[in-house]
Each structure stands twice: as C-alpha cells, then as structure tokens.
C-alpha cells in the first residue's frame, strides 16, 4: 500500500509538471506572436482536447492532480515534509493547503472538460474569475474579502520569488549530485518565473477589491497579457514562459527524484 500511495504522489508531481510545461510553451508561442494570447492552466488542459491522445492525457492529468491535491493535504495537515510547527513552518504548510485546494479545483475542471467534450469551447477564464469575484462582493464585507484574496495571491507570488532565490531544492531530491546540479537551476528559474507570473493576478484582484467591482479581476492568462502590453512586454512574457517551462520540467524531475514518505505522514 505505501508503494501505491507513493506512486500516486509521483503521478501528481508529473501531472503538475505537464500542466506548467504546456502553459510555458503556449505563453512562449504567444510572446512570439504565434498564438493570439497566453493560456492559463485550465485553457492549457483544454488545448489537449484537440490532440489524438488528448482525452487520455486529460484523464491521466486530472487523476494525477487529484493525487497531488491529496499529497498537498498530507504535507500540510500531517507535516509530511517535516517542516515542524514554527511560524515559518505554519506559513509553508498553509501555502501547501492552499495549493492543494487550487490543484483540486483544477482537477475538477479537467473532469468537467471530459464530461462536456462534445461541446468543446474556448475557455472563458476571465469571465469565470469575474463571476467568482462578483459572488465574493455580494457577501457582507465582500470588498475586503476580495482585497484580502488579492493580498494572499501577491504574498504567494512573492513567496515563490523568495523560494526561487533561497530554497535548498536539492535536499528533497534523491539523485546523484551531477543530476541535481542540472535539476536545481530549473527549480530556481521556475519558481521565480511563477512568482512573477502570479503577481499581476494578485494586483488585479486587489484592484477589484478596492473598487468593489468585479470587472478589474482577470484570469491568469489575461494577467500575463497585461504584462505583454507593457514596454518590452513580449520579452518579459517570453522570459516568464521559459521559466514556466522550466518549472514544468522540474515537476517531471520531482516525479522521479523527490523524497516522498506518505506512510510516515499517515501514521503521524
């Protein structure tokens, strides 16, 4: 049983890597004007539906994302990585719990896509984001809640930048030094790029909260497009795209090399 759980966790890392790899490639094509716009995670998965093996790939990635969400829960609630109970550790574990919720929602989106493939459409992630923002604004103190959500997203982006610069990624990998020397730079570049890519998303959520209107909220893809609209934006988007691709490759490497001890987490 422990080996099966470990295999499921590794499939989860591979699924996350595949999503980011696809996002990075699509963002790079957008930066090079080969595509009209960058894509968010849901749109990247939806693009696979047009491939001959797209259905199988979406199903496998959706299942893998479910496993990854569960693993994130073990990391957060059961402290599977042994972070401890210091304030810094609780912050890391809270981030893992939030990550698990996000990937669980992405897995649900993948399965919903499979269920409705006879009517495949272009994903309207910005419309969905604004609808979600409107629902939050309808709650008592909704503007403050939306502002708080934006600040959390900004903090997550900044945290990724700090992780990319300071975290010792090699300590959780079981691989030869020569292999780690190639894998760790992918992690550093990937986390930094993901942090930069997330910051505009948080900014637009904060704008929506401050204005108490849903219209400023944007999807991740449109937030990236806002970056491209800035001076030297295409160059910046291309750099972020390469970083997201590196993050995806690091995810595939984690699927193979990461130290995973689910049995210890469950028994703790």
Secondary structure, 3 states (H helix, E strand, C coil): CHHHHHHHHHHHHHHHHHHHHHHHHHHHHHHCCCCCCCCCHHHHHHHHHHCCCHHHHHHHHHHHHHHHHHHHHHHHHCCCCCCCCCHHHHHHHHHHHHHHHHHHHHHHHHHHHHHCHHHCCCCCHHHHHHHHHHHHHCCCCHHHHHHHHHHHHHHHHHHHHHHHHHCCHHHHECCCHHHHHHHHHHHHHHHHHHHHHHHHHHHHHHHHHHHCCCCCCCCHHHHHHHHHCCCCHHHHHHHHHHHHHHHHHHHHHHHHHECCCHHHHHHC
